Structures are given as structure tokens and as C-alpha cells.
Amino acid sequence: MGKRVNKMVKKTVEIILLLLIGLTLGVSQSAECAVTGQVKINPEEPWPGSDVAFTVDVDADEIINDVRLIVRECKESICFSDAFNETMDQLEPGRYQCMITLRHSDATYIDYQVRVRTDEGWYYIPGPGVNNYMKTFLTGQPGSGSDDGGTDNGNDDGRNKINGFELILLILALIVLTITFIIVRRRR
């Protein structure tokens, strides 16, 4: 009777692991973007309080329903709570623009992201994930040309490179594997 139970437990574990692997791969494949884009800002090295024009060229396989610009002003590693969430105006098919005025004189950089809504859902530029932002450091004053200004072209210092669903599935698989291992060891 004990060997039969062990075989059932092993089969059940194998099925669960295969399902979890399949779900993880499915989530990874669905994260591919049908919408891509390139964001440009003017001036390229803004300063606190400046007017900044954001222009995005969107390449989409789907019909675009809405394009939103999210801009956060930040100091050190903390962002101010009053982020911009603006609808971008369409200049021509595939090109959108929005102008904002930065509010915080003590901000040292801005994080920004473009969110594109289609019939299939929301897509994020620079890439997948609601917390994937591009960063531009602010210069001290207009035309200062200091070395701390400029855009990092979407290189966001390694934050948020794993999708949340994949992380949850990975943790769930590890928990199931650990519990199964404990059950099998106790029955021996």
C-alpha cells in the first residue's frame, strides 16, 4: 500500500510541476510586445522647473485607443507622490506628444514611461512591466551642460527585470516541491 501511495504522490508532483512549467512559459511568451516605441524628450537635459516635451513614435500591430505619459520627479531614490499622468496628443499616425512643466526644484532626476492602450490591453514603453521606467537626470540650470544630465535610453539600473507572475509561479513551484519532498521522505 505504501509503494502505491508513493507512486501516486510522484505522479501528482510530476503533473503539478509540468503544469507550473507550462504556465510559466505561457506567461513568458505572452509578455512579448505587440507595441514598441521610441521616446524622445526636449530639452534632452532638462532642469527642475523646466517645460519638457515628450514625443513618442509608436509602432503597433493593433489599433491604438489611448496613449498616456507617466512622469515621476525623484530625489535620490525617492519619487514625489504627485506624478504626472497625462494623455498624449496625436500629431500624426504613430506619433504622440505631451508637454509638462516640472514642479519640484529639489528633484535630481525624472522617471518616465509611456502606456499604450489597444483592444488587446495595455503595453508599456520602454518594455514590459508597469514599473519599468526610463530615467533622465536633471541639470542644475538651463544650458548648464553638467555631466549629471542626460537620458539612459531605458537602462533602468536593473530594476524589475522579472515579471510578477513568473516570480509567483516560481515561488509556488518551490513550495510544492518542498512539501512533496517532505511527504515522500516521511513515508520512507
C-alpha positions in Angstrom: 0.0 0.0 0.0 2.8 2.4 0.9 4.6 2.0 -2.5 1.3 2.6 -4.3 0.8 5.9 -2.4 4.4 6.9 -3.2 3.8 6.3 -6.9 0.6 8.4 -6.8 2.4 11.2 -5.0 5.2 11.1 -7.5 2.8 11.2 -10.5 0.8 14.1 -8.8 4.0 16.0 -8.3 5.1 15.5 -11.9 1.8 16.7 -13.2 1.8 19.8 -11.0 5.4 20.6 -11.9 4.6 20.2 -15.7 1.6 22.5 -15.3 3.6 25.1 -13.4 6.4 25.0 -16.0 3.7 25.3 -18.8 2.1 28.3 -17.1 5.5 30.0 -16.6 6.4 29.5 -20.2 2.9 30.7 -21.3 3.3 33.9 -19.2 6.8 34.5 -20.7 5.5 34.1 -24.2 2.5 36.4 -23.7 4.9 39.2 -22.4 6.2 39.8 -26.0 5.2 43.3 -27.1 2.9 43.9 -30.0 3.6 47.6 -29.4 7.0 49.2 -29.4 8.2 52.8 -29.4 10.9 55.3 -29.0 10.6 58.2 -26.5 12.4 61.5 -27.1 12.5 64.4 -24.7 13.2 68.1 -25.4 15.3 69.5 -23.9 17.5 66.4 -23.6 18.9 67.7 -20.4 16.0 69.3 -18.5 16.4 71.2 -15.3 14.0 71.5 -12.3 11.0 73.7 -13.2 11.6 73.4 -16.9 9.0 72.7 -19.6 9.7 69.3 -21.1 8.2 68.0 -24.4 7.9 64.2 -24.6 7.4 62.8 -28.1 6.9 59.1 -28.8 6.9 57.2 -32.1 4.7 54.1 -31.6 4.9 51.1 -33.8 1.8 48.9 -33.1 0.3 45.8 -34.7 -3.1 46.8 -33.2 -5.3 49.9 -33.2 -4.2 52.4 -30.6 -7.0 53.7 -28.3 -5.1 55.8 -25.8 -1.5 56.9 -25.2 -0.6 58.0 -21.7 2.6 59.6 -20.3 3.6 58.9 -16.7 6.4 61.1 -15.3 7.7 61.0 -11.8 10.1 63.6 -10.4 12.5 62.0 -8.0 15.2 62.9 -5.5 17.9 60.3 -4.6 15.9 57.0 -4.6 12.5 58.5 -3.6 9.9 59.8 -6.1 7.5 62.5 -5.2 3.9 61.3 -4.9 2.3 63.8 -7.4 3.4 62.1 -10.6 2.1 63.3 -14.0 -0.4 61.0 -15.7 -1.2 62.8 -19.0 -3.0 61.9 -22.2 -0.6 62.4 -25.2 -1.9 64.2 -28.2 -1.6 62.5 -31.6 0.5 64.6 -34.0 0.2 62.2 -36.9 -0.4 58.4 -37.1 2.0 56.7 -34.8 3.5 59.9 -33.3 2.3 61.4 -30.0 3.4 64.4 -27.9 2.8 65.9 -24.5 4.3 68.9 -22.7 4.7 69.1 -18.9 6.3 71.6 -16.5 8.4 70.0 -13.8 7.3 71.1 -10.3 10.0 70.2 -7.8 13.0 72.4 -7.5 14.9 69.8 -5.5 14.3 66.9 -7.9 17.5 65.3 -9.3 16.0 63.1 -12.0 12.8 62.1 -13.7 11.4 58.6 -14.4 9.1 58.3 -17.3 7.0 55.7 -19.1 4.5 55.7 -22.0 1.5 53.4 -21.7 -0.3 52.5 -24.9 -3.9 51.0 -24.7 -5.1 48.8 -27.6 -8.0 46.5 -27.9 -5.7 43.7 -26.5 -4.7 45.7 -23.4 -2.0 48.0 -22.1 1.5 48.0 -23.3 4.5 49.8 -21.7 7.3 51.7 -23.3 10.3 51.1 -22.7 9.2 47.5 -22.1 7.0 45.0 -20.2 6.1 45.8 -16.6 4.3 48.6 -15.0 7.4 49.6 -13.0 9.8 49.7 -15.9 10.8 53.4 -16.4 13.3 55.3 -18.4 15.4 57.8 -16.4 16.8 61.2 -17.2 19.0 63.2 -14.7 18.2 66.8 -14.3 20.9 69.5 -14.7 21.3 72.4 -12.3 20.1 75.1 -14.6 19.2 75.9 -18.2 22.1 75.1 -20.6 24.5 74.1 -17.8 25.6 71.0 -19.7 26.7 69.4 -16.5 27.8 65.8 -16.5 24.9 64.5 -14.5 22.3 65.2 -17.2 21.0 63.1 -20.0 19.0 60.0 -20.7 20.0 56.5 -20.1 17.9 55.2 -23.0 15.8 52.8 -20.9 18.6 51.2 -18.9 16.9 51.3 -15.6 19.7 50.1 -13.3 18.4 46.5 -13.3 15.1 47.0 -11.6 12.0 44.9 -12.3 13.5 42.5 -14.9 11.3 39.6 -13.9 7.6 39.6 -14.4 5.5 39.3 -11.2 3.5 36.3 -12.4 6.6 34.4 -13.2 8.0 35.1 -9.7 4.8 34.0 -8.1 4.7 30.7 -10.1 8.4 30.1 -9.3 7.8 30.5 -5.6 4.6 28.3 -5.8 6.6 25.6 -7.6 9.3 25.7 -5.0 6.8 25.4 -2.1 5.0 22.4 -3.8 8.3 20.7 -4.5 9.5 21.2 -0.9 6.2 19.9 0.6 6.3 16.9 -1.7 9.9 16.2 -0.8 9.0 16.3 2.9 6.0 14.0 2.4 8.0 11.4 0.4 10.8 11.4 3.0 8.4 10.8 5.9 6.8 7.9 4.2 10.1 6.1 3.7 
